[in-house]
């Protein structure tokens, strides 16, 4: 009889541990949501990208340390690899853009997530349009449009300090 009581008591302890772990996961997710929202709403953030897909569907894996969008105080530094079709005389293998952000908009759906960021940058005579979606976990998808390239989608994450 004492064996059954012992097993029963150890199951209750394990169940309590699971409940505590689940509560901890919920609290961590809520904290992460708040940090992601605060970072995006500040207008200063860094997105790092690990994958790209051109409009033709050609996937490419990227080095996140070299493929990023950094926005800070109305300016942006962008470094993104490119492997899609191009419409022009000069070959394009990457975008290295440093410039002033224009038409910056932060949009949210009714629930407040995910966050959509839209902005444009003029580099020389070229207009680049960016549409970025960041979810509560910090996962990010960016779409880059320009009249000399195929629309390209990059996926990665919001870099949190």
C-alpha positions in Angstrom: 0.0 0.0 0.0 2.8 2.4 0.8 4.2 1.8 -2.8 1.0 3.1 -4.4 1.0 6.2 -2.2 4.6 7.0 -3.1 3.9 6.6 -6.9 0.9 8.8 -6.6 2.8 11.5 -4.8 5.6 11.5 -7.3 3.1 11.8 -10.2 1.5 14.9 -8.5 5.0 16.5 -8.2 5.8 15.9 -11.9 2.4 17.3 -12.9 3.0 20.4 -10.8 6.5 20.8 -12.5 4.9 20.5 -15.9 2.3 23.2 -15.0 5.1 25.4 -13.7 7.1 24.9 -16.8 4.1 25.7 -19.0 3.5 28.9 -16.9 7.1 29.8 -17.4 6.8 29.3 -21.2 3.7 31.5 -21.2 5.5 34.3 -19.3 8.6 34.1 -21.5 6.4 34.3 -24.7 4.6 37.3 -23.2 7.9 39.0 -22.4 9.2 38.3 -25.9 6.1 39.7 -27.5 6.5 42.9 -25.4 10.2 43.2 -26.4 9.5 42.6 -30.1 6.6 45.2 -30.1 8.8 47.8 -28.2 11.7 47.3 -30.6 9.5 47.6 -33.8 7.6 50.6 -32.4 10.8 52.4 -31.6 11.7 52.6 -35.3 15.2 51.4 -34.7 15.8 47.7 -35.3 18.0 45.1 -37.1 16.6 42.2 -39.1 18.9 39.4 -40.1 18.0 37.1 -43.0 18.9 33.4 -43.5 16.8 32.5 -46.6 15.8 34.2 -49.9 13.3 33.3 -52.5 13.0 35.0 -55.9 9.7 35.5 -57.7 10.7 32.6 -59.9 10.8 30.4 -56.8 14.5 29.9 -56.6 15.5 29.4 -52.9 18.9 30.4 -51.5 20.4 30.1 -48.0 22.1 33.2 -46.8 24.7 34.1 -44.1 22.7 36.1 -41.5 25.8 38.1 -40.6 26.0 39.5 -44.1 22.3 39.8 -45.0 20.4 42.4 -42.9 18.3 45.5 -42.8 19.2 48.0 -40.1 16.9 51.0 -39.5 17.9 53.7 -37.1 16.7 57.3 -36.7 15.2 57.6 -40.2 18.1 56.1 -42.1 18.8 52.5 -43.2 21.7 50.3 -43.9 20.8 47.3 -46.0 23.0 44.4 -47.3 21.1 41.7 -49.1 22.3 39.0 -51.6 20.3 38.7 -54.8 20.1 35.8 -57.3 16.9 36.5 -59.3 16.3 37.8 -62.8 17.4 41.4 -63.5 16.2 43.9 -66.0 19.1 46.2 -67.0 22.6 46.2 -68.4 24.5 45.8 -65.1 24.5 42.5 -63.3 23.2 42.6 -59.7 24.5 40.1 -57.1 23.6 42.1 -54.0 22.1 45.2 -52.6 24.3 47.5 -50.5 22.1 50.5 -49.7 22.7 53.3 -47.2 20.1 56.0 -47.3 17.3 58.0 -45.8 14.1 56.1 -45.2 11.0 57.7 -46.7 7.3 56.8 -46.5 7.9 54.9 -43.3 4.7 53.2 -42.0 4.1 50.8 -39.1 0.8 48.9 -39.6 -0.9 46.4 -37.3 -4.0 44.3 -37.6 -6.8 44.4 -35.1 -5.1 42.0 -32.7 -1.9 44.1 -32.7 0.2 41.4 -34.4 1.9 40.8 -36.7 3.7 44.1 -37.3 4.0 45.3 -40.9 6.6 47.9 -41.7 6.7 49.6 -45.1 9.3 52.1 -46.3 11.1 53.2 -49.4 14.7 54.3 -50.1 16.0 56.1 -53.1 19.6 55.1 -54.0 20.9 57.2 -56.9 18.0 57.1 -59.4 16.6 53.8 -58.1 13.6 53.4 -55.8 13.6 50.4 -53.5 10.4 49.5 -51.7 10.4 47.3 -48.6 7.5 45.5 -46.9 8.5 43.7 -43.7 6.3 41.5 -41.5 7.5 40.6 -38.0 5.5 38.3 -35.8 5.3 38.1 -32.0 8.2 35.6 -31.8 10.5 38.0 -33.8 10.4 35.9 -37.1 10.6 38.3 -40.0 9.8 38.2 -43.7 10.8 41.1 -46.0 9.9 41.7 -49.6 12.0 43.9 -51.8 10.7 45.6 -54.9 12.5 47.5 -57.6 11.8 48.0 -61.3 15.1 46.3 -62.3 14.8 43.1 -60.3 12.3 40.4 -59.6 10.4 40.8 -56.3 12.4 38.8 -53.7 11.3 37.6 -50.3 13.8 37.2 -47.5 13.1 35.3 -44.2 14.9 35.6 -41.0 14.5 37.2 -37.5 14.5 40.4 -35.5 17.8 40.7 -33.8 17.2 41.6 -30.1 20.1 42.9 -28.0 
